[in-house]
Amino acid sequence: VQLQASGGGLVQPGGSLRLSCAASGRTFRRDDMAWFRQGPGKEREFVAAIRGNSGSTFYEEHAKGRFAISRDTVKNAVYLQMNDLKPEDTAVYYCATRSGQILSTIRDQNYYHYWGQGTLVTVSS
């Protein structure tokens, strides 16, 4: 099982980026998929998730109104559209997936089974 994250880069404040995460090795159609991030000197934190069986989405407060998570079940991929980026969004962004977990743990990284390698997003002028 592999998750391959891409789409990071350098962007100016107020700009946008779209991260992609391609999953391979098995079908993730019913799995929850999420994005986490780890900024410089910080612990890894939850950004957004999409519930596998319903498509419901969940966001951390810092992402609400600016980021949007989506998935393509045919391509076995998940995306994170990030708008109005701020310097504090600078981080390595990781995609992750899990199955068979209860909804209340969807923001908890300890309940995710598979992780991508991360893609660096730098927001700077």
C-alpha positions in Angstrom: 0.0 0.0 0.0 1.4 3.4 -1.0 0.2 7.0 -0.7 2.0 9.5 -2.9 1.5 13.2 -2.1 2.3 15.9 -4.5 1.5 19.5 -5.4 3.5 21.4 -2.7 5.7 24.3 -3.5 6.5 28.0 -2.8 3.5 30.4 -3.0 3.0 34.0 -1.9 0.6 34.9 0.8 -2.9 35.0 -0.5 -2.1 32.4 -3.1 -3.5 28.9 -3.8 -2.2 25.4 -4.1 -3.9 22.1 -4.8 -2.3 19.1 -3.1 -3.0 15.6 -4.5 -2.5 12.2 -2.9 -2.6 9.1 -5.1 -3.3 5.8 -3.3 -2.2 2.4 -4.7 -2.1 -1.1 -3.5 -5.7 -1.6 -2.7 -9.1 0.2 -3.1 -9.7 3.0 -0.6 -13.2 3.7 -1.7 -14.7 3.2 1.8 -11.8 4.5 3.8 -11.5 7.8 5.5 -8.8 10.0 4.0 -7.2 13.0 5.6 -4.5 15.6 5.4 -2.3 16.5 8.3 0.6 18.9 8.5 3.7 19.6 10.4 5.1 23.1 10.6 8.7 24.0 11.5 9.3 23.2 15.2 5.7 22.0 15.6 3.9 18.8 16.1 1.9 17.2 13.3 -1.7 18.4 13.3 -5.0 17.6 11.7 -6.1 19.7 8.7 -9.0 18.0 7.0 -10.7 14.7 6.4 -13.3 13.1 4.3 -15.4 10.2 5.6 -15.3 7.2 3.3 -18.9 5.9 3.7 -20.6 9.2 3.5 -18.3 11.8 1.9 -18.8 14.1 4.9 -15.9 16.5 5.4 -14.2 17.7 8.5 -11.8 20.6 9.0 -9.6 22.1 11.7 -10.5 25.6 12.6 -7.5 27.1 10.8 -8.6 25.4 7.5 -12.3 26.3 7.6 -13.4 28.6 4.8 -10.0 28.4 3.0 -9.3 24.7 2.4 -11.4 22.1 0.7 -10.9 18.4 0.8 -12.3 16.2 -2.0 -11.7 12.7 -3.4 -12.0 10.8 -6.6 -12.9 7.2 -5.9 -12.3 6.1 -9.4 -8.7 7.4 -9.3 -8.2 6.4 -5.7 -7.1 9.9 -4.9 -7.7 12.7 -2.4 -7.1 16.4 -2.9 -6.7 19.5 -0.8 -7.5 22.8 -2.4 -5.8 25.5 -0.3 -6.8 29.1 -0.9 -5.8 32.4 0.8 -2.6 30.8 2.1 -0.8 32.4 5.0 2.8 32.1 6.2 1.6 30.1 9.1 0.3 27.4 6.7 4.0 26.6 5.9 4.4 23.0 6.7 5.0 19.5 5.3 1.5 18.2 4.4 0.8 14.5 4.7 -2.0 12.4 3.4 -3.3 9.5 5.4 -6.0 6.9 5.2 -7.7 4.5 7.6 -10.5 2.0 7.7 -12.9 0.6 10.2 -12.6 3.4 12.7 -15.3 5.3 14.5 -16.1 8.9 13.5 -15.1 10.5 16.7 -11.5 9.7 16.0 -11.3 11.1 12.5 -9.1 14.0 13.6 -6.7 11.8 15.6 -3.5 10.8 13.6 -3.0 7.8 15.8 -6.0 6.1 14.1 -4.6 6.3 10.6 -3.0 3.3 9.2 -1.2 4.4 6.0 0.7 7.6 5.4 2.2 9.4 2.4 5.7 10.8 2.4 4.7 14.4 2.7 4.9 17.4 0.4 6.3 20.7 1.5 4.3 23.9 1.2 6.1 27.2 1.8 4.1 30.4 2.0 6.4 33.4 1.7 6.8 36.6 -0.1 
